[in-house]
Amino acid sequence: MRLFRHPNELTPECRGAAIALGNFDGVHLGHQAVIARAFELAQAYDSAVGILTFEPHPRAFFKPDLPPFRLTPFRIKMRVLQALGQDHSMGLDFVCCLAFDLHLASMSAQEFAQQVLHDGLNAAHIVVGEDFCFGKGRSGNVATLKALGQQLKFGVDAVSAAVDGKGAVHSSTLAREHLQAGRPQAAAAILGRAWEIAGRVEHGQKLGRRLGFPTANIMLGDYLLPKLGIYAVRVAVDETDHPTWIDGVASLGYRPTVGGEEIQFEVYLFDYSGDLYGRHLRVALLEFLRPELKFPGLDELKAQIAADCEQARQFLAHYQGPKPGPLGRGSFVL
């Protein structure tokens, strides 16, 4: 899979493609339906298939002071898209990731269609979700895009919103709301996979080790902050295409018992004794166990950690919900 930063970089074989267009934060089931339609069109017309997306997320551009909210920061989004492409026999040919800056934000719908979709990508087909908006001030919608496609000679398909069994629309916003309310399984049902936090293990204060529960400390970075508390998790060292998942428990919070002042994400892996410092971990949040609490002292905290571990073990032994999804590996240039 190729990664391009500007339409002018596309190689000849990537032009005239069927292109899924959107931000795709989370790459949830609704996004996957849009991407799947692009694959269908590419196969029908024997063309390349690509994705056109944006970084940073437009919300981060327009409201840079808001807290982090991403379900899939850029690197993880790229790898989820790559893995999704590997599920199709054709494979995903490319992703074109445009810089969402003042120039792009100022483009009218007409200018975007002409300069990016037609002149830049020479797209044969564009696939979007039915609620897609584009152009300065979100002035363009699907009807606008279809009219412009007729003028500029590219096809436009709008995919209906994916819904659950109760008719609720799968959306990144709803997935975020579930995670912030401590409902990771509900978020996973929208994403089609368990939601993960991935990052490098860093040195901490080693309090967990002194209590008999050595933890791996991971920075949250640009990730959405889910509900603070204790989670049952599965953890993998992110170094192979087929990682081994290890049960564990994670703490996300301020550590009030020891006077913590910053949010920390600490993961304890059951029955694991290897050195994790400096390694990348994938941590799938599967169940919220309890909110963070302040205990009278370290003995009470240690007893509660043991109880949390037992609760997590019991839950994970019977867990049948969505599992962590595969991630593509390293065949694109960042």
Long-range contacts (C-beta under 8 A, 24 or more apart in sequence): 1-81, 1-82, 1-85, 1-91, 1-92, 1-93, 1-94, 1-95, 1-328, 1-331, 1-332, 2-93, 2-94, 2-95, 2-332, 2-333, 3-78, 3-94, 3-95, 3-96, 3-97, 3-332, 3-333, 3-334, 4-94, 4-95, 4-96, 4-97, 5-96, 5-97, 5-98, 5-99, 6-96, 6-98, 6-120, 7-96, 7-98, 7-116, 7-119, 7-120, 7-121, 8-120, 9-96, 10-94, 10-96, 10-120, 10-121, 10-122, 13-48, 13-93, 14-48, 14-50, 14-93, 14-94, 15-48, 15-121, 15-122, 16-47, 16-48, 16-122, 16-123, 16-124, 17-42, 17-47, 17-48, 17-49, 17-50, 17-93, 17-94, 17-121, 17-123, 17-124, 17-125, 18-42, 18-45, 18-47, 18-48, 18-49, 18-50, 18-123, 18-124, 18-125, 18-127, 19-49, 19-50, 19-51, 19-52, 19-96, 19-117, 19-121, 19-123, 19-125, 19-126, 19-127, 20-49, 20-50, 20-51, 20-52, 20-127, 20-128, 21-51, 21-52, 21-53, 21-117, 21-126, 21-127, 21-128, 21-132, 22-52, 22-53, 22-128, 22-129, 22-132, 23-53, 23-54, 23-57, 23-58, 24-51, 24-53, 24-72, 24-77, 24-81, 25-57, 25-70, 25-71, 25-72, 25-77, 25-172, 26-71, 26-72, 26-172, 26-175, 26-190, 26-191, 27-72, 27-77, 27-80, 27-81, 27-84, 27-191, 28-71, 28-162, 28-170, 28-171, 28-172, 28-175, 28-190, 28-191, 28-192, 29-162, 29-170, 29-190, 29-191, 29-192, 30-129, 30-159, 30-161, 30-162, 30-169, 30-170, 30-171, 31-129, 32-84, 32-162, 32-192, 33-159, 33-160, 33-162, 34-127, 34-128, 34-129, 34-159, 35-81, 35-84, 35-127, 36-88, 37-127, 37-157, 37-159, 38-125, 38-127, 39-88, 39-90, 41-124, 41-125, 41-127, 41-155, 41-157, 42-90, 42-125, 43-90, 45-124, 45-125, 47-124, 47-125, 48-93, 48-94, 49-85, 49-90, 49-92, 49-93, 50-92, 50-93, 50-94, 50-95, 50-96, 50-121, 51-81, 51-92, 51-94, 51-95, 51-96, 52-95, 52-96, 52-98, 52-116, 52-117, 52-121, 53-77, 53-95, 53-96, 53-97, 53-98, 54-97, 54-98, 54-99, 54-100, 54-104, 55-97, 55-98, 55-99, 55-100, 56-100, 57-100, 58-100, 58-105, 61-100, 61-101, 61-105, 62-105, 67-225, 68-220, 68-221, 68-222, 68-223, 68-224, 68-225, 69-176, 69-224, 70-222, 70-223, 70-224, 71-172, 71-175, 71-176, 71-179, 71-191, 71-195, 71-223, 71-224, 73-221, 73-222, 73-223, 74-222, 75-334, 76-196, 76-198, 76-327, 78-328, 78-332, 78-334, 79-327, 79-328, 79-329, 80-325, 80-327, 80-328, 81-328, 82-327, 82-328, 82-329, 82-331, 82-332, 83-325, 83-326, 83-327, 83-328, 85-328, 86-326, 86-328, 95-332, 96-121, 105-136, 106-136, 107-135, 107-136, 108-135, 108-136, 108-139, 108-140, 109-134, 109-135, 109-136, 109-139, 109-140, 109-144, 109-145, 109-148, 110-135, 110-148, 111-135, 112-140, 113-140, 113-145, 113-148, 113-149, 113-152, 114-148, 114-152, 117-148, 117-152, 117-154, 118-152, 118-153, 118-154, 123-154, 124-154, 124-155, 125-154, 125-155, 125-156, 125-157, 126-154, 126-155, 126-156, 126-157, 127-156, 127-157, 127-158, 127-159, 128-156, 128-157, 128-158, 128-159, 129-158, 129-159, 129-161, 130-158, 130-159, 130-160, 130-161, 131-161, 132-158, 164-189, 164-190, 176-224, 179-224, 179-226, 179-227, 179-285, 180-224, 180-225, 180-226, 180-227, 181-227, 182-226, 182-227, 182-229, 182-288, 182-291, 183-288, 184-226, 184-231, 184-285, 184-286, 184-287, 184-288, 185-286, 185-287, 185-321, 185-322, 188-286, 188-321, 188-322, 189-322, 191-322, 191-325, 192-322, 192-325, 193-322, 193-323, 193-324, 193-325, 194-234, 194-284, 194-285, 194-286, 194-321, 194-322, 194-323, 194-324, 194-325, 195-226, 195-284, 195-285, 196-282, 196-283, 196-284, 196-285, 196-324, 197-223, 197-265, 197-282, 197-283, 197-285, 198-238, 198-280, 198-281, 198-282, 198-283, 199-280, 199-281, 200-278, 200-279, 200-280, 200-281, 201-276, 201-277, 201-278, 201-279, 201-280, 201-281, 202-277, 203-277, 204-264, 204-266, 207-255, 207-258, 208-266, 208-268, 211-298, 211-301, 211-302, 211-305, 212-302, 213-268, 213-302, 213-305, 213-309, 214-268, 215-251, 215-266, 215-267, 215-268, 216-266, 216-267, 216-268, 216-269, 216-276, 216-281, 217-264, 217-265, 217-266, 217-267, 218-265, 218-266, 218-267, 218-281, 218-283, 219-265, 220-263, 220-265, 225-263, 226-252, 226-285, 227-252, 227-288, 227-291, 228-252, 228-253, 228-254, 228-263, 228-291, 228-292, 229-253, 229-288, 229-289, 229-290, 229-291, 229-292, 230-288, 230-289, 230-290, 230-291, 230-292, 230-308, 230-312, 231-285, 231-286, 231-287, 231-288, 231-289, 231-312, 232-286, 232-287, 232-289, 232-311, 232-312, 232-315, 232-316, 232-319, 233-267, 233-283, 233-284, 233-285, 233-286, 233-312, 234-283, 234-284, 234-286, 234-316, 234-323, 234-324, 235-267, 235-269, 235-281, 235-282, 235-283, 235-284, 236-281, 236-282, 236-324, 237-276, 237-279, 237-280, 237-281, 238-279, 238-280, 238-281, 238-282, 238-327, 239-279, 239-280, 241-326, 241-329, 243-282, 245-284, 245-323, 245-324, 246-270, 246-271, 246-272, 247-312, 247-313, 247-316, 248-272, 248-283, 248-312, 249-289, 249-305, 249-308, 249-309, 249-312, 250-283, 250-285, 251-292, 252-292, 253-292, 254-292, 255-292, 256-292, 256-293, 256-294, 257-293, 257-294, 257-295, 257-297, 257-298, 257-300, 257-301, 258-298, 258-301, 268-305, 268-309, 270-309, 270-312, 270-313, 282-324, 282-327, 284-323, 284-324, 286-315, 286-316, 286-319, 286-321, 287-312, 287-315, 287-319, 289-315
